[in-house]
Structure formats: C-alpha cells, structure tokens
C-alpha cells in the first residue's frame, strides 16, 4: 500500500482519511478540450504534534 510524505512535518503516512473525485476545469490541449478526472486521496498525518493533521497528495 502506498503512503505519502506529510508536507508539514515530513512524516510518512499510510493512513488514508478519505478520497474523492475532483474534476478540474477543462484543460485546453492542442486545440482539443481534455476533461481531467482526478482521484484525490487525503491522508492522516501520524504525528500528533503536526499542525496539518490531514493533507492531500
Ligand atoms: Zn505532519
């Protein structure tokens, strides 16, 4: 299972808090319109002293 570094304290988190789909605005690409569909995962920081608590990848 993948983890992610917390940008606040550098801690390594493997705990996924939640995930959701995000649809950013259409991106022009070479004259064509490309619709992006991103799954964004939100992680829980393992450090209780970290002020971020949660962060997205
Ligand atoms: Zn942290």
PDB file of the backbone (N, CA, C, O) and the ligand in Angstrom, with CONECT records:
HET     ZN  A 101       1
ATOM      1  N   UNK A   1       0.848  -1.194   0.000  1.00  0.00           N
ATOM      2  CA  UNK A   1       0.000   0.000   0.000  1.00  0.00           C
ATOM      3  C   UNK A   1       0.885   1.247   0.000  1.00  0.00           C
ATOM      4  O   UNK A   1       1.880   1.321   0.721  1.00  0.00           O
ATOM      5  N   UNK A   2       0.514   2.191  -0.797  1.00  0.00           N
ATOM      6  CA  UNK A   2       1.305   3.405  -0.923  1.00  0.00           C
ATOM      7  C   UNK A   2       1.082   4.336   0.256  1.00  0.00           C
ATOM      8  O   UNK A   2       0.027   4.323   0.891  1.00  0.00           O
ATOM      9  N   UNK A   3       2.082   5.130   0.531  1.00  0.00           N
ATOM     10  CA  UNK A   3       1.965   6.150   1.562  1.00  0.00           C
ATOM     11  C   UNK A   3       2.357   7.488   0.973  1.00  0.00           C
ATOM     12  O   UNK A   3       2.604   7.618  -0.226  1.00  0.00           O
ATOM     13  N   UNK A   4       2.408   8.474   1.846  1.00  0.00           N
ATOM     14  CA  UNK A   4       2.728   9.802   1.329  1.00  0.00           C
ATOM     15  C   UNK A   4       3.386  10.619   2.411  1.00  0.00           C
ATOM     16  O   UNK A   4       3.034  10.504   3.585  1.00  0.00           O
ATOM     17  N   UNK A   5       4.354  11.454   2.020  1.00  0.00           N
ATOM     18  CA  UNK A   5       5.036  12.323   2.974  1.00  0.00           C
ATOM     19  C   UNK A   5       4.154  13.511   3.343  1.00  0.00           C
ATOM     20  O   UNK A   5       3.574  14.165   2.477  1.00  0.00           O
ATOM     21  N   UNK A   6       4.065  13.773   4.626  1.00  0.00           N
ATOM     22  CA  UNK A   6       3.340  14.952   5.079  1.00  0.00           C
ATOM     23  C   UNK A   6       4.158  16.196   4.755  1.00  0.00           C
ATOM     24  O   UNK A   6       5.333  16.258   5.120  1.00  0.00           O
ATOM     25  N   UNK A   7       3.581  17.183   4.087  1.00  0.00           N
ATOM     26  CA  UNK A   7       4.320  18.410   3.762  1.00  0.00           C
ATOM     27  C   UNK A   7       4.577  19.273   4.988  1.00  0.00           C
ATOM     28  O   UNK A   7       5.382  20.202   4.928  1.00  0.00           O
ATOM     29  N   UNK A   8       3.916  18.987   6.080  1.00  0.00           N
ATOM     30  CA  UNK A   8       4.079  19.799   7.281  1.00  0.00           C
ATOM     31  C   UNK A   8       5.254  19.361   8.125  1.00  0.00           C
ATOM     32  O   UNK A   8       6.013  20.199   8.612  1.00  0.00           O
ATOM     33  N   UNK A   9       5.421  18.044   8.308  1.00  0.00           N
ATOM     34  CA  UNK A   9       6.460  17.567   9.213  1.00  0.00           C
ATOM     35  C   UNK A   9       7.334  16.504   8.565  1.00  0.00           C
ATOM     36  O   UNK A   9       8.314  16.070   9.172  1.00  0.00           O
ATOM     37  N   UNK A  10       7.013  16.075   7.365  1.00  0.00           N
ATOM     38  CA  UNK A  10       7.811  15.083   6.687  1.00  0.00           C
ATOM     39  C   UNK A  10       7.518  13.666   7.116  1.00  0.00           C
ATOM     40  O   UNK A  10       8.175  12.726   6.668  1.00  0.00           O
ATOM     41  N   UNK A  11       6.532  13.505   7.985  1.00  0.00           N
ATOM     42  CA  UNK A  11       6.171  12.182   8.463  1.00  0.00           C
ATOM     43  C   UNK A  11       5.580  11.329   7.354  1.00  0.00           C
ATOM     44  O   UNK A  11       4.971  11.833   6.411  1.00  0.00           O
ATOM     45  N   UNK A  12       5.777  10.028   7.492  1.00  0.00           N
ATOM     46  CA  UNK A  12       5.289   9.118   6.474  1.00  0.00           C
ATOM     47  C   UNK A  12       3.929   8.580   6.901  1.00  0.00           C
ATOM     48  O   UNK A  12       3.799   7.939   7.944  1.00  0.00           O
ATOM     49  N   UNK A  13       2.946   8.844   6.102  1.00  0.00           N
ATOM     50  CA  UNK A  13       1.594   8.427   6.460  1.00  0.00           C
ATOM     51  C   UNK A  13       1.114   7.321   5.543  1.00  0.00           C
ATOM     52  O   UNK A  13       1.297   7.377   4.327  1.00  0.00           O
ATOM     53  N   UNK A  14       0.506   6.332   6.134  1.00  0.00           N
ATOM     54  CA  UNK A  14      -0.132   5.278   5.346  1.00  0.00           C
ATOM     55  C   UNK A  14      -1.634   5.253   5.598  1.00  0.00           C
ATOM     56  O   UNK A  14      -2.348   4.401   5.070  1.00  0.00           O
ATOM     57  N   UNK A  15      -2.089   6.163   6.382  1.00  0.00           N
ATOM     58  CA  UNK A  15      -3.498   6.144   6.743  1.00  0.00           C
ATOM     59  C   UNK A  15      -4.280   7.084   5.831  1.00  0.00           C
ATOM     60  O   UNK A  15      -4.125   8.304   5.888  1.00  0.00           O
ATOM     61  N   UNK A  16      -5.107   6.501   5.009  1.00  0.00           N
ATOM     62  CA  UNK A  16      -5.930   7.314   4.128  1.00  0.00           C
ATOM     63  C   UNK A  16      -7.173   7.743   4.891  1.00  0.00           C
ATOM     64  O   UNK A  16      -7.941   6.911   5.376  1.00  0.00           O
ATOM     65  N   UNK A  17      -7.354   9.026   4.987  1.00  0.00           N
ATOM     66  CA  UNK A  17      -8.510   9.566   5.708  1.00  0.00           C
ATOM     67  C   UNK A  17      -9.752   9.458   4.842  1.00  0.00           C
ATOM     68  O   UNK A  17     -10.807   9.026   5.307  1.00  0.00           O
ATOM     69  N   UNK A  18      -9.627   9.842   3.611  1.00  0.00           N
ATOM     70  CA  UNK A  18     -10.753   9.768   2.696  1.00  0.00           C
ATOM     71  C   UNK A  18     -10.233   9.987   1.296  1.00  0.00           C
ATOM     72  O   UNK A  18      -9.078  10.367   1.100  1.00  0.00           O
ATOM     73  N   UNK A  19     -11.076   9.749   0.340  1.00  0.00           N
ATOM     74  CA  UNK A  19     -10.699  10.055  -1.033  1.00  0.00           C
ATOM     75  C   UNK A  19     -11.943  10.533  -1.759  1.00  0.00           C
ATOM     76  O   UNK A  19     -13.071  10.192  -1.401  1.00  0.00           O
ATOM     77  N   UNK A  20     -11.709  11.320  -2.774  1.00  0.00           N
ATOM     78  CA  UNK A  20     -12.836  11.852  -3.517  1.00  0.00           C
ATOM     79  C   UNK A  20     -12.398  12.141  -4.928  1.00  0.00           C
ATOM     80  O   UNK A  20     -11.205  12.236  -5.216  1.00  0.00           O
ATOM     81  N   UNK A  21     -13.358  12.278  -5.797  1.00  0.00           N
ATOM     82  CA  UNK A  21     -13.061  12.597  -7.180  1.00  0.00           C
ATOM     83  C   UNK A  21     -13.136  14.098  -7.375  1.00  0.00           C
ATOM     84  O   UNK A  21     -14.041  14.767  -6.876  1.00  0.00           O
ATOM     85  N   UNK A  22     -12.171  14.608  -8.110  1.00  0.00           N
ATOM     86  CA  UNK A  22     -12.153  16.040  -8.377  1.00  0.00           C
ATOM     87  C   UNK A  22     -12.126  16.259  -9.888  1.00  0.00           C
ATOM     88  O   UNK A  22     -11.396  15.589 -10.618  1.00  0.00           O
ATOM     89  N   UNK A  23     -12.919  17.188 -10.323  1.00  0.00           N
ATOM     90  CA  UNK A  23     -12.983  17.488 -11.747  1.00  0.00           C
ATOM     91  C   UNK A  23     -12.541  18.928 -11.974  1.00  0.00           C
ATOM     92  O   UNK A  23     -13.352  19.852 -11.923  1.00  0.00           O
ATOM     93  N   UNK A  24     -11.255  19.107 -12.223  1.00  0.00           N
ATOM     94  CA  UNK A  24     -10.771  20.464 -12.501  1.00  0.00           C
ATOM     95  C   UNK A  24     -11.366  20.985 -13.808  1.00  0.00           C
ATOM     96  O   UNK A  24     -11.966  20.240 -14.584  1.00  0.00           O
ATOM     97  N   UNK A  25     -11.186  22.256 -14.020  1.00  0.00           N
ATOM     98  CA  UNK A  25     -11.690  22.863 -15.243  1.00  0.00           C
ATOM     99  C   UNK A  25     -11.063  22.199 -16.463  1.00  0.00           C
ATOM    100  O   UNK A  25      -9.942  21.693 -16.413  1.00  0.00           O
ATOM    101  N   UNK A  26     -11.795  22.214 -17.528  1.00  0.00           N
ATOM    102  CA  UNK A  26     -11.277  21.631 -18.758  1.00  0.00           C
ATOM    103  C   UNK A  26      -9.955  22.293 -19.137  1.00  0.00           C
ATOM    104  O   UNK A  26      -9.789  23.505 -19.003  1.00  0.00           O
ATOM    105  N   UNK A  27      -9.041  21.489 -19.604  1.00  0.00           N
ATOM    106  CA  UNK A  27      -7.714  21.991 -19.946  1.00  0.00           C
ATOM    107  C   UNK A  27      -7.538  21.967 -21.452  1.00  0.00           C
ATOM    108  O   UNK A  27      -7.622  20.909 -22.076  1.00  0.00           O
ATOM    109  N   UNK A  28      -7.297  23.122 -22.031  1.00  0.00           N
ATOM    110  CA  UNK A  28      -7.038  23.141 -23.480  1.00  0.00           C
ATOM    111  C   UNK A  28      -5.747  22.401 -23.800  1.00  0.00           C
ATOM    112  O   UNK A  28      -4.719  22.652 -23.170  1.00  0.00           O
ATOM    113  N   UNK A  29      -5.787  21.510 -24.753  1.00  0.00           N
ATOM    114  CA  UNK A  29      -4.600  20.740 -25.094  1.00  0.00           C
ATOM    115  C   UNK A  29      -4.532  20.572 -26.602  1.00  0.00           C
ATOM    116  O   UNK A  29      -5.209  19.725 -27.184  1.00  0.00           O
ATOM    117  N   UNK A  30      -3.702  21.397 -27.218  1.00  0.00           N
ATOM    118  CA  UNK A  30      -3.519  21.279 -28.665  1.00  0.00           C
ATOM    119  C   UNK A  30      -4.804  21.480 -29.443  1.00  0.00           C
ATOM    120  O   UNK A  30      -5.030  20.828 -30.463  1.00  0.00           O
ATOM    121  N   UNK A  31      -5.645  22.383 -28.962  1.00  0.00           N
ATOM    122  CA  UNK A  31      -6.882  22.655 -29.672  1.00  0.00           C
ATOM    123  C   UNK A  31      -8.028  21.740 -29.253  1.00  0.00           C
ATOM    124  O   UNK A  31      -9.184  21.988 -29.595  1.00  0.00           O
ATOM    125  N   UNK A  32      -7.703  20.686 -28.514  1.00  0.00           N
ATOM    126  CA  UNK A  32      -8.767  19.800 -28.028  1.00  0.00           C
ATOM    127  C   UNK A  32      -9.032  20.084 -26.559  1.00  0.00           C
ATOM    128  O   UNK A  32      -8.151  20.548 -25.836  1.00  0.00           O
ATOM    129  N   UNK A  33     -10.214  19.810 -26.141  1.00  0.00           N
ATOM    130  CA  UNK A  33     -10.561  20.008 -24.741  1.00  0.00           C
ATOM    131  C   UNK A  33     -10.479  18.662 -24.031  1.00  0.00           C
ATOM    132  O   UNK A  33     -11.136  17.692 -24.410  1.00  0.00           O
ATOM    133  N   UNK A  34      -9.662  18.636 -23.004  1.00  0.00           N
ATOM    134  CA  UNK A  34      -9.463  17.398 -22.257  1.00  0.00           C
ATOM    135  C   UNK A  34     -10.044  17.568 -20.858  1.00  0.00           C
ATOM    136  O   UNK A  34      -9.685  18.492 -20.128  1.00  0.00           O
ATOM    137  N   UNK A  35     -10.917  16.693 -20.512  1.00  0.00           N
ATOM    138  CA  UNK A  35     -11.504  16.755 -19.180  1.00  0.00           C
ATOM    139  C   UNK A  35     -10.724  15.836 -18.248  1.00  0.00           C
ATOM    140  O   UNK A  35     -10.600  14.634 -18.486  1.00  0.00           O
ATOM    141  N   UNK A  36     -10.220  16.414 -17.215  1.00  0.00           N
ATOM    142  CA  UNK A  36      -9.443  15.633 -16.260  1.00  0.00           C
ATOM    143  C   UNK A  36     -10.338  15.100 -15.155  1.00  0.00           C
ATOM    144  O   UNK A  36     -11.255  15.775 -14.687  1.00  0.00           O
ATOM    145  N   UNK A  37     -10.055  13.905 -14.761  1.00  0.00           N
ATOM    146  CA  UNK A  37     -10.767  13.302 -13.646  1.00  0.00           C
ATOM    147  C   UNK A  37      -9.720  12.772 -12.689  1.00  0.00           C
ATOM    148  O   UNK A  37      -9.038  11.790 -12.985  1.00  0.00           O
ATOM    149  N   UNK A  38      -9.592  13.409 -11.561  1.00  0.00           N
ATOM    150  CA  UNK A  38      -8.549  13.042 -10.616  1.00  0.00           C
ATOM    151  C   UNK A  38      -9.159  12.456  -9.347  1.00  0.00           C
ATOM    152  O   UNK A  38     -10.130  12.982  -8.803  1.00  0.00           O
ATOM    153  N   UNK A  39      -8.579  11.375  -8.900  1.00  0.00           N
ATOM    154  CA  UNK A  39      -8.957  10.867  -7.589  1.00  0.00           C
ATOM    155  C   UNK A  39      -7.951  11.407  -6.577  1.00  0.00           C
ATOM    156  O   UNK A  39      -6.757  11.124  -6.668  1.00  0.00           O
ATOM    157  N   UNK A  40      -8.425  12.159  -5.644  1.00  0.00           N
ATOM    158  CA  UNK A  40      -7.564  12.795  -4.657  1.00  0.00           C
ATOM    159  C   UNK A  40      -7.730  12.078  -3.330  1.00  0.00           C
ATOM    160  O   UNK A  40      -8.836  11.912  -2.816  1.00  0.00           O
ATOM    161  N   UNK A  41      -6.608  11.666  -2.805  1.00  0.00           N
ATOM    162  CA  UNK A  41      -6.648  10.993  -1.502  1.00  0.00           C
ATOM    163  C   UNK A  41      -6.196  11.958  -0.418  1.00  0.00           C
ATOM    164  O   UNK A  41      -5.251  12.725  -0.598  1.00  0.00           O
ATOM    165  N   UNK A  42      -6.883  11.903   0.696  1.00  0.00           N
ATOM    166  CA  UNK A  42      -6.495  12.730   1.837  1.00  0.00           C
ATOM    167  C   UNK A  42      -5.909  11.820   2.903  1.00  0.00           C
ATOM    168  O   UNK A  42      -6.527  10.835   3.310  1.00  0.00           O
ATOM    169  N   UNK A  43      -4.709  12.166   3.347  1.00  0.00           N
ATOM    170  CA  UNK A  43      -4.018  11.330   4.314  1.00  0.00           C
ATOM    171  C   UNK A  43      -4.086  11.943   5.705  1.00  0.00           C
ATOM    172  O   UNK A  43      -4.231  13.153   5.878  1.00  0.00           O
ATOM    173  N   UNK A  44      -3.977  11.060   6.686  1.00  0.00           N
ATOM    174  CA  UNK A  44      -3.885  11.496   8.072  1.00  0.00           C
ATOM    175  C   UNK A  44      -2.417  11.496   8.466  1.00  0.00           C
ATOM    176  O   UNK A  44      -1.724  10.496   8.279  1.00  0.00           O
ATOM    177  N   UNK A  45      -1.940  12.607   9.009  1.00  0.00           N
ATOM    178  CA  UNK A  45      -0.563  12.662   9.478  1.00  0.00           C
ATOM    179  C   UNK A  45      -0.444  11.871  10.779  1.00  0.00           C
ATOM    180  O   UNK A  45      -1.277  12.024  11.672  1.00  0.00           O
ATOM    181  N   UNK A  46       0.589  11.019  10.895  1.00  0.00           N
ATOM    182  CA  UNK A  46       0.743  10.212  12.101  1.00  0.00           C
ATOM    183  C   UNK A  46       1.255  11.002  13.290  1.00  0.00           C
ATOM    184  O   UNK A  46       1.130  10.547  14.427  1.00  0.00           O
ATOM    185  N   UNK A  47       1.829  12.173  13.058  1.00  0.00           N
ATOM    186  CA  UNK A  47       2.416  12.957  14.147  1.00  0.00           C
ATOM    187  C   UNK A  47       1.342  13.804  14.822  1.00  0.00           C
ATOM    188  O   UNK A  47       0.711  14.649  14.187  1.00  0.00           O
ATOM    189  N   UNK A  48       1.148  13.569  16.103  1.00  0.00           N
ATOM    190  CA  UNK A  48       0.127  14.333  16.817  1.00  0.00           C
ATOM    191  C   UNK A  48       0.549  15.782  16.997  1.00  0.00           C
ATOM    192  O   UNK A  48      -0.295  16.657  17.195  1.00  0.00           O
ATOM    193  N   UNK A  49       1.863  16.044  16.930  1.00  0.00           N
ATOM    194  CA  UNK A  49       2.350  17.412  17.106  1.00  0.00           C
ATOM    195  C   UNK A  49       2.282  18.210  15.812  1.00  0.00           C
ATOM    196  O   UNK A  49       2.513  19.419  15.803  1.00  0.00           O
ATOM    197  N   UNK A  50       1.968  17.533  14.737  1.00  0.00           N
ATOM    198  CA  UNK A  50       1.924  18.216  13.449  1.00  0.00           C
ATOM    199  C   UNK A  50       0.643  19.034  13.349  1.00  0.00           C
ATOM    200  O   UNK A  50      -0.436  18.554  13.696  1.00  0.00           O
ATOM    201  N   UNK A  51       0.766  20.248  12.882  1.00  0.00           N
ATOM    202  CA  UNK A  51      -0.396  21.124  12.822  1.00  0.00           C
ATOM    203  C   UNK A  51      -1.301  20.852  11.642  1.00  0.00           C
ATOM    204  O   UNK A  51      -2.423  21.355  11.592  1.00  0.00           O
ATOM    205  N   UNK A  52      -0.826  20.057  10.686  1.00  0.00           N
ATOM    206  CA  UNK A  52      -1.618  19.877   9.481  1.00  0.00           C
ATOM    207  C   UNK A  52      -2.734  18.853   9.680  1.00  0.00           C
ATOM    208  O   UNK A  52      -3.836  19.004   9.151  1.00  0.00           O
ATOM    209  N   UNK A  53      -2.431  17.821  10.442  1.00  0.00           N
ATOM    210  CA  UNK A  53      -3.424  16.779  10.725  1.00  0.00           C
ATOM    211  C   UNK A  53      -3.756  15.957   9.462  1.00  0.00           C
ATOM    212  O   UNK A  53      -3.530  14.747   9.427  1.00  0.00           O
ATOM    213  N   UNK A  54      -4.280  16.611   8.456  1.00  0.00           N
ATOM    214  CA  UNK A  54      -4.565  15.902   7.225  1.00  0.00           C
ATOM    215  C   UNK A  54      -3.952  16.675   6.069  1.00  0.00           C
ATOM    216  O   UNK A  54      -3.737  17.884   6.154  1.00  0.00           O
ATOM    217  N   UNK A  55      -3.680  15.968   5.006  1.00  0.00           N
ATOM    218  CA  UNK A  55      -3.138  16.632   3.821  1.00  0.00           C
ATOM    219  C   UNK A  55      -3.508  15.798   2.622  1.00  0.00           C
ATOM    220  O   UNK A  55      -3.781  14.604   2.742  1.00  0.00           O
ATOM    221  N   UNK A  56      -3.516  16.421   1.476  1.00  0.00           N
ATOM    222  CA  UNK A  56      -3.835  15.719   0.251  1.00  0.00           C
ATOM    223  C   UNK A  56      -2.556  15.443  -0.517  1.00  0.00           C
ATOM    224  O   UNK A  56      -1.563  16.159  -0.382  1.00  0.00           O
ATOM    225  N   UNK A  57      -2.597  14.398  -1.323  1.00  0.00           N
ATOM    226  CA  UNK A  57      -1.411  14.024  -2.074  1.00  0.00           C
ATOM    227  C   UNK A  57      -1.146  15.039  -3.171  1.00  0.00           C
ATOM    228  O   UNK A  57      -0.180  14.899  -3.922  1.00  0.00           O
TER     229      UNK A  57
HETATM  230 ZN    ZN A 101       2.628  16.044   9.545  1.00  0.00          ZN
END
